């Protein structure tokens, strides 16, 4: 019960930060270009509490799966009065910047979080001389066999294991096969049979393969922080590399090179956030950076109701010299909403099947 509550709390905090930063981008740029913001909401109704300051109502909703910034005259079914502080009254490039600011803030957050981790901890490494276990996931094969944190694996099926990477190379190709592990716990030598689970894993090229996993993480060694300039440069580089990997994954997903059931949804993200929080601040912030990049990329996809869809409408308006008709926008947004609901149902089903399996 406590583990479940911990997972839920970690998920709410993680998602809350990502959504807040995203909506803050829309909010700040809207204010900068002179658009009236009627509401800034973190989460969806019913509201836990709300208050009004100046022209904007601020609220926190009970459903923590998103948020929104309500700008005057933004909705296509809202009658525009032509007031200068309305969204529709602003130039195309100003509205484009308002929409783009949300995913851009998630991109910036990923850079700064990654750089901050490098500045504080340096690049984590593992011991080259022993396969020391850091964290053991509950109810996974390693935990069921009795492995614990700080145990040192010394052999698999009688063959010596030098370090964690060597252990990984043995486990990954043997999903579903029984392996005999031998490990040290202090001065005691223990052993047990472990059957690695067959689990999807995305490679650097975005292609998903099935590999064996036993539910352990290596014990990481933090060498200490690096300089601010180097941290920022490496944070920028790492974030852009993540974007490229996400795009490769999407390409392979569309072309069928990646199984659709490898995509995770809210339950999977919640499980990962809980696991990362148990590992410590480094792992939790690292996951935050990864999810922030994913949120940035997914939001600029040209799907109506997402930021990318709105940017497409604005690009078309700029090309044709007049806004896309309200009817066309409504139809496109309804189609986009139908697609997103179908996607959410699909990934949630994947989560349930993965969880039960």
N, C-alpha and C positions, 0 to 999 in steps of 0.2 A: 504493500500500500504506500509506504513512504517513498519507494523507488518510483512509483507511478506519479505521485505528487511532485517529486523532484523533476521528473521528465516534463510534466506539464508546465511547471514554473519556468524551467529552462527554455522551453519552446516559446512561451509567452514573452519572456524577456528578449530572446533573440529576435523573434518576429516583430516585436514592438519597436526595437531599435531600428531595424531595417525599414519598416513602414514609416516611422517617424522621420527618418532622414530623407526618404523618398518624397513624402508629402511636404516636408520643410523646403525642399528644392522648389516645388511648384509655388508654395506660399511666398517665399522670399522674392522670387523673380516677378511673380504677379504684383506684389506690393511695389517692387522697384519700377515697373512700367506703368503703375497707376491704376491697376485693376482692383476693384473692391472685392474683398474676400468675405463672404457671408458666414462660412463655417470651416473650421479646421477640426477634423474628427480622426482620432486614433481608435480604430475598431469600428464596429457597426452597431446600431441600436439593437436592443434598448440600452440607453445610456446609464453608466454608473454614476457619473456626475457631469455637469457642464456649467460654464460660466461665460459671460459676455464681457469683453473688454474692447472699448471703442466700437468699431463697426463689426467685429468678428466674434462669433460664438465658438468657444473651444469646448470640445467634449471628448470623453473616453467611453467607448461602447463596450458592452459585455462580450461581443463576438470578436475575438482578437485576430481575425483572418484578413486584415487589410485596414484601409483607411481612405480618407478622401479630403480634398480641398474643394469647397463649393464656391465658385467664382460667379459674380453677378453676370447674367446673360450668357453663361457658358452652354447650358443645355439647349439642344436643337428644338425642343418643344416648349422652351421658355420664351415668352414674348419679349422682344428687345425694345427698349424705349429710346435707344440711341444716345443714352447718357455717356459722357466721356469716360466714366470709370467702369464701363461694362466690357467684358471680354471681347464681344463682337465688334466693339468700337476701335479696338487697337489694330495696328498694322500687322500684316501677316508675319513678318519677322519677329515682332514682339510676342505674338501668340505662340509661335514656334519655339522661342526660347523658354517660355513658361512651361510648355509641355515637355521639352527636352530636359529641363532642369531636374526633373524627378529621377529618371534613370542616371543622369550624369552625377547626381549626388551619391547614388549607390556606388558608382564607379570610383568616385573620389574617396568614399568611405573605405572601400576595399584597399586602395593604395595606402591610405594613412594607417589603417589597422595592421596591414602587412608590414609596413615600414616601422611602425611602433613596436611590433614584436621583434623585428630584427634589431632595432635600436636597444631594446631592453634585454633580449635573451641571446641574440646572435642566431646563427643557423643551427638548429638542433641536429645532433648526430647520435649514433648508437655505438656501443662498444664494438671494436673490430675483433675482439679476442674472446667474447662470450655472448651467448644468446640469452640475455637477461630479459625476463618478462616484466613489462611495465604494468599494464592493466589487463584484467581478464573479464570479458563480457559475461554477465550472469546468464545462466541457462544455455550457454553455448558448449560445444564439445570439450574445449579445454577445461572449463569450469566443472563440467560434469565428471571429468576424469580426475579432478583434484588439483589442477595447476593453480598457483596463486601468484600474486605480484611479488617480484624480487626472486622468484625461482629461476634457476639457470638450466636450460635444456642442454644436455651434453651428448645425447645420441638419439637417433630415430632408426628403428629396426636394426639396432646394433652398430650402425655407422656413425662415427663421431660427427658432432655438429660444432663448428668453430664459432659461428656468430648468428645473429638473428636473420640476416639475409640468406645465409646458407640454409637455415631452417625453412624459410619461406620458399626457397627453390625446391625443397623436397615436398612441402605440403601442397603447394598450388596445383601440380599436375595429378594429385592423388585424391581428388574429391570423391567421396563415397567409399574409399578404401580404408581398411583398418590399418593403422600405423602404431607401432609400439614405441612410446616415448620414454626416455629416461632423463630425470632431472635432479638437480641438487637443491636442497632447502637447508641452508646452513651447513651442518656437517652430515646431514642425512641424505642418502641416495634413494629416490623414489622412482616408480615406474607405473605406467598405465597405458591402456589401449585407447586411442583417440581416432574417431572416424571424421575426417574433415567434411564440412558441409559444401555442397556444390553451390557456388554463388556467382552472380554476374559481376564483372569488373571491367571498367572502361580503360583502355590503353591510351597512350599519348596521342594516337591517331584518331581517337574517338570511337574505335571499334570495340564492342563489348564482347568479351569472351567469358566462358564459365571456368572458374578456378576453385580450388579447395581452400577453405578457411576454417580455422579452429576457434576464432574469437579471442585473439590476444593482440596486444600492441607491444612493440618493443619499448624498453625503458630508455627514455631519451636523455642525452647529456647536453646541457646548455653551456656553451663555451663562454658566454658573457656577451654583452652588447657591442655593437660596432658604431662607427661614426654616423652622425646625422645625415650627411650628404650621401654616403654609401647606402645607408638604410633606405632613404627615399628613392634612390636610383634602382635598387634591387626590388623595392616594393612596387614601383611603377612597372618594371620589367615582368615581375611575377604576375601582376594583375592582367597585363596584356597577354601573357602566355595563357592564363586561364580563359580569357575571352576567345582566343584562337581554338583552344580545346573544346569549348562549349559549341562553337560554330561547327567544328569538325563532327562533334557528336550529333548535332542537329542534322547535318548533311547526311550522315550515315543512317540516322533514324528515318529520314525521308526516303532514302534510296533502298531501305530494307536491309542494310548491312548491320544494323543494330536491332535486336528484338525489342518490340514495343513494350513488352512486360518488364523491361529493365528500368523503366522510368519510375521514379518514386514520387509520392505525393505528401500530403500533410502528416500522415501517420509516420512515414519513413523519416521525414525531417524532424519530427518531434523525438523519435527514437535516437536519431543522430545527435540532436542537441542535448538530450539527457546524458548520452554516453560521453560526449565531449565535455560537458560540465563536470562529470565525475573524474575525468582525466586531469582537470585543472584549467586555470585561466588561459594558458597558452592554447590548448586544444579548442576551447570554447571560442576564443577570439579568431582563431584560424578558420573555424567553421563559419563564423560570422562573415569573414572576408570572402570566402568561397560563395556563400549564399547571396551576398550583396552583389557580386559580379553576375551571378545567374539571374538575379532579379533585374539588373540593369539590361542585360542582353535580351531577356524574354520580353521586357516591356517595350523595347524598340522594334520588335517584330511587327510587320504591317498587318496587324489583326485589329479590326474595328473594336472599340471599347478599351483597347490598350493604348498606351501613349503613342506607339508606332502607328496605329491606325489613324489617330488624330493628326499626326505629322503628315501622313499621306494626304488627308483631306486638305491640309494647309498647302501642301505642295501643288495639289490640283487647283486650288483657288488661285495661287500665284501664277500658274501656267495659263488658266483660262480667263483670269481677270475678274472673276466673280466667285462667290462661295458656292460650294456644292449644295444642291437643293436640300431642304429640310427632309423631304420624303426619301431622297436617296440616302442621306445620312442615317435616318431612322431605320431603313431596311438593312443597311450595312451593319449597324450596331446591333440590331436584333439577331442577324446572322452570326455576328461575332460573339454575342452572348450565348447563343445556342451552342456554338463550337466550344467555348470555354467551359460551359456547364458539362458538356459531353466529355471534355478532357479531364475535368476535375473528378467526374464519376469514374472514368477509366483508371486514372492514377490511384484513386482511393481504393478501387477494387484490387489493383496491383499490390497496394500496401497490405490489404487484408489477407490476400493469398500468401504474400511473402511472410507476413506475421504468423499466420497459422502454420505455414510450412517450416 
